[in-house]
Amino acid sequence: MCGRYTLAHSTEDILARFRVKQLELPIAARYNIAPSNWVPIIIANQQEGGRRIEAARWGFMPGWARDVNQGEKKVVPMINARSESIAVKPFFRTAFSARRCIVPADSFYEWTGEGKARKPWRIHLKDNSLMGFAGLFEDWSSRDGDEIRTCAIITVPANRVMAQFHDRMPAIIPRHLEGRWLDPTNKNLPELESILKPYPDDQIVCHRVSRQVNGTAIDGRQLIALIDANQEQAEEDSTTSVVKSKASKKKAQETGQLSLFDQSPQ
């Protein structure tokens, strides 16, 4: 899956890399983009030609879902869409046919371990260049009548590098096929599906990063810095040892204090 990513390249780099002619929002460096955040998406500009960047909320809602509660069935925003079913699944198939986008990114995060032991990893292209996730977008109207543009990132089966973290990964569109993907007049669904493949193993690298990524409140360049796993483990062991030592001393003190009251009268 893809549940957290980064976009820290400059606006100029993003516009040049994706050949965008029109920008509808400022783009600030972000190192911890999470579901429900407003994110930049790249779409085809049908009126003027070329491409434009607009804002969308990460969490796709189909146009027919007028509220999160559709009758008795709750409609949940989807941050990811599986490539194998988007052409047939009612939730996504209309958008797949007509409203495709690219979600620009320069890395994304995955985790190993469980619970408090979860360790985050940063995954990026070998040359640290920008990449375009295949995405879908849809305009959704809330019960109050507010129209919100929403989006999802398409996922594909994991390649060998990603398999150590998860069985899915974001669909990264090869640069030479981005135009075909964005073209709203392209209704060749089998061709579009063929674009959605695991990215080559030899083009992707990963490294451990700070556990500060585990939460969504922190956003800074320090989040993508390489963490020495052995050093981190040594620090954790040292911290655990200190905690245990303090707990042991506290218990000894409490035992000593209780013994004063347990003495039999002479």
N, C-alpha and C positions, 0 to 999 in steps of 0.2 A: 504494500500500500504506500501511500505518500500522505503523511499527516503533519509534516513540518518541513519548511524549506527556507532558503535564503535568496536575497536579491540585493547584492551590495555593489554591483558595478555602477559606474556613473551613468547619469541620464544620457549623456552624449554617446557612451559606448552602447547602451541599449538601443537607442534610436538607429545608430549606424549598423549594428549587428543584425537587426531585424528589418532594416530598410523601412522604418516607420516615418511617414510624412506628417502625421498629425498627433499631437499629444494633448489629451484632455485632462490630465492631472499631474501634479508634481510627483517625482519619484525620489524618495529618500532611501538611503542605504538601510536595509533591514536584515537582521541575522537570526530572527526567530519568528517567522511568519506561521501563524496557526489558523486552524479552522475558525470560521465566522469573521475573520479579519477581512477588511477591504484590500483587494490586491489588484495590480495592473494586469490586464489581459490585452492581447493583440488580436484585432479582427480586421477583416477586409472592409475598406471604405467603399461601399457600392456606389454612392452618389458621385464622389470625386475621384475614385480610383486610388490605388495604393493601399497603405495600411495605417491604422490608427490605434492608439493605446487608450483604453478606457478603464474605469474602475468597476469591479464586480465583487460581491461578497462571496467568500469561499464557503460554499454549501449550497449545492444545486437544488432548486425547486422548480418542478415543471409548471408551465403556465396554467394548467387546469387546476392546480392545487391553490384555491383561493385563500386558504388559511392552513396553519399547521395541523388543525383538526378538520379532516375532510369527512364529515358525517361522524360515524363512530370510529373510523380508522384514522390514526394519527399519521400525518405525512412528515417524515423526518428529512431534513436537508442532507444531501449526500455529498461528501467531499471528494469521493472517488467513484469512477465508473469503470466496470470491467470491460475490457475490449471485446471479449468473447460474446457479450450479450447486448451491447449498446444498439445494434441494428434492429433488435426485436423487442427489447424490453420497453414497455410503454413509458416508463419514467424518462428514458433518454432518447428514444428512437427519432422523435421529431427534431430534436436539437442536433442529433448526429447527422441527419440529412441536410439541415439548413443553417445551423448556428454553431459552427466549430470555431475554436479560438486556439491561440497559443498562450501558455502561461510562462513568461520568461523567468528563469532562475539561474543561479550559479552553483547551487549545491542543495542537497536535502539531507535529512537526518533519519537514521534508523537506530534501533536499540538491540542489545543483547542482555540476557538475564531477566529476572523477574522482580517485581516489587521494588524495595529500597535498593536492591542490588543492580537495578537496571543501569546499563552503561551506554551512553550515546556515541554514535559514530557519524562522522560527516562523509557524505559520498559526493564526489564531483568528477568532472572530466579531467583527464590526465594533464591537459594544458591549462586548467583552471578557467577555461573560456565559458561564455554564456551558453545555455542550452534552452531549448523550447519544449516544454511539456505539452503534449496533446491535451486539449481541453474542450469542454462544451459549455455554452452559456445559454441562459434563458431569463427573460424578464418575467418576474412574478409579482402579482398584486396582493398585498396584505388585506386583511379585513377592513382596515382603515382607508383603503384606497391608495396606499403608497405603492409606487412601482419600484421594485428593486431588481437590479441586474445581479444574477447569481451565476456561479460557475462550479465546475467539477474538474478534477484532473483524472485523465484516463490512465488505468494501470494495465500492465501486461505481465505474463509470467516472468519470474526473476531470472536473470542470467546467473552464471556461476559465482560471480563476485557477490551479488546480492543475496544468493540463496542462503548464505550464512546468517542473514538477518531476518529474512522474510521470504514467502513464496511469491510475492508480487513486487513490482517496481513501477515507477512512473514511466509512461510511454514517452520517450525522448524522440522527437521527430528529426530524421536526418535533414541537414540544412537544405539540401537540394530538393527536398520534397515539401518544404514548408508552404510554398506557393500553392501546390495542389491541395494541401490540407485546408488552407484558408479560403480557397475559391468557393464562394457560395453557390456558384452555378454548377459545380462538380457534384453530380448526383450518382456517380459510379460507386456504389457502396462497397462492392468487393475490392475495388482499387483502394478506396479509403481504408478499409480494414487491413489491407496488405501493408500499409504504412506503419501500422501499430505492431511493432516487434520489440523484443528485448534488445537493448543497446549492446554493441559488441563488448565482450569482457575486457579486451585489451585497451579499451578507451576509458575505463572507469577505475578510479582509485578511492580508497577510504582511509580514514584515520580516526583515532579516538579523540573526543573533545570533552570539554568540561560538563559535569553533571548539572551545571546551571541551566543547560538547555532543557532539562527535564520539566521545568516550569515555563510558563509563558510570560511572566512578569519582567524578565530580564532580556534586554536586546542590546547587544554591543559586539564589537569586533572580537573581544576576548572569547566569545562563544565558539569561534571556528579555529582557535589556536590548537595546535597539536598537543595532546596530553601524553606524557610518558606513562604507560600503563603500569610498569614495574615501580616507578617512583610513587604513583598514586596508591598502589597497593601497600607499599612500605609506609606511607603516611597514614593510611587507614588502619594498618596494624598497630602503628605507634599510638594513634588516637584511641583505639580500642583498649590497648594496654594501659594507657593513662586512666581511662574511664574505669576500668576494672580495678586498678590500684586504688583510686579514690573511693570506689564503692567498698572495697575490702577494708580500708582504713576507717570509713564511716561506720561499718558494721562492727569493727573491733571497738571503736569508741562507745557505741551504743551498748554493746555487751558489757563493757567495763562499767558504764554508768548504772546499768540495771543490777549489776552484782552488788553495788553499794546498798541496794534496798532488799537484797535477798539474804543478807547476813542475819543469822539468828541472834536474838538478844543474849547477852552474856549473863 
